Amino acid sequence: MIDFDKLTGTYEITPESEIKDRISRFQALMQREGIAGAFIQQLIDRFYFSGTIQDGVIIIPAEGAPIYLCRRSVSRAKVESSLEILPFRSFKEVPGSLAELGIPESARLGLELDVIPAVLYLRYNSMFPDAEWADLGGLVREVRAVKSPFEI
């Protein structure tokens, strides 16, 4: 088993300011599109918005701080990311987390519909049957198109 504490310092951690800027720009686009909450599920997008690739989902409200529901390697996620990392075992916990962020289940919610498996969309749709779904793919690409000095 890999001791992730020994790996610390062998790769560059994404600075907290970088993560905050990315999320802030994304939230502005969410507000423009009337999206109350976003579920970031895809691996590369999770890394972009958190600085870690650990298994889980990031919930980003249109306003306020996001949370990272981390299924595996919570300790590594906490080392690599400045987001609030919460362990979770089941998707059954997602509605409660959405409520804690003050996002109604009947709100306009976003998923990366261009890249997630259909079965994942169906799971979210069954959890939030009253939600209106929006595709986040274009918004994510719009944020990622602007490169910071850190990225360059």
N, C-alpha and C positions, 0 to 999 in steps of 0.2 A: 504494500500500500504506500502511496506517495505521501510524504509529509509536506504539506503545502507551506508550512511555516519556513521550511528550508528553501523553498523557491522564492520567497519574498526577497525582492531586490534584484532578481534575475530577469525581470521584465518590468516595463513601465506601467504604473498604475495611472489610469485616466484621472486627471485632477478634478476635484469636486467642482471647481468653477466651470470647467468644461461641461460636465454633466448638467449642472444647473442651467447653463446657457442653452444647451441643446433642448432641454425639457421646456424651458421658458419660450423658446421659439416655436416649439411644437404646440404648446398650450395656446399661443396666440393664433395659430392656424386652426386649432380645435374650436376656439371661440368664434373665429370667423365663420366656420362651417356649422356652428350650433351643436357641436358634439360635447356632451357633458362628461363622458369618461371614455378612456381608451384602454384596451387590453393589448399589451405588446407581448407577443408570444414567440415570434420567429427569432431564431438564435442570433443572427447578425444584428437585428434591431434591438434585441435585449442587450447585447454588448454595447451598441451605440448609445443607448439611453441610460446604461447603468455602469458600464466598465467591467462587467463580469458575464460569463456565459453559462452560469450555473442553471440547472433545470428549474423552470418556474414561469411565472407571469408577472409582468409589471403592470400595475394599474395606475394610470395617469389621469387625475381629474383635470377638468378645464381650468381650475384654479386651485392652488394649494400644492402641498407636497405629495409626490407619488409614493407608493409602497411596492416592494418587490416581494411577492409570495414565492419563497424558495423551497423547492421540494428536496433537492440534494445539495450537499456541501454548503450548508448554511455558513459554516465557519469561514470557508474560502470566500464566499460572496461578501461577508462582512469585512474581510481584509481588502478585497478588490473594489468594492463599491461604497459610495458615500450615501446611497439611498437607505431608507429604513428597510431592513431585511427582516421579514417575518417567516418563520418556518410554517409550511403547510403540508398536509398529507393527502388532501382530497379536494377535488373541484367543488365539493359541497360547501367548502369554506369561502368560496369566491363571493357569493351574494352578501354574506356578512361583512366581508372586507369592503365591498362596494358601498354598503350602507354606512360603515364607519367613516368613509370619505365624504358622506353626505350626497351621494349620487343616487337618485331614484332609479329603481329597476325599470321604470317605464320611460326613461329618458332616451335621448338619441345617443347610442353607444357605438364605439368604433372597434373594428377588428382589421387585421391585415388580410383582407379577403383575397388579395392577389397571391398570397403565398402560403396561407395556412391550409391544412387538410380540411376537406369538406366535413369530415366527422367531427373536427374541433368546432367548426361553425355550428353544426347541428347541436353539439353539446351546449354551447353558449346560448343558442336560440331556445333550447328547452329550459335552461336555467332562468332566462329572462324573456318569457314569451310576450310581454307587453312592450319590449324595447323596440325602437326603430334602429336598424343597423346601417352603419356607414362604413365604407371602405377607407381604411387609413393609408393604403399603399401610396397614393399620390402625395399625401401630406408628409409621410415619412421621407419620401424621395425629395420633396421640396426642402425639408430641413437639412437632409444629408448633402444636398447639392452645394450648400455654402460651407466652405472649408475654413476652419480656424487655423491660426498659426500652429497650434498643437497637432492638428491632423496633418498639416503639410509637412 
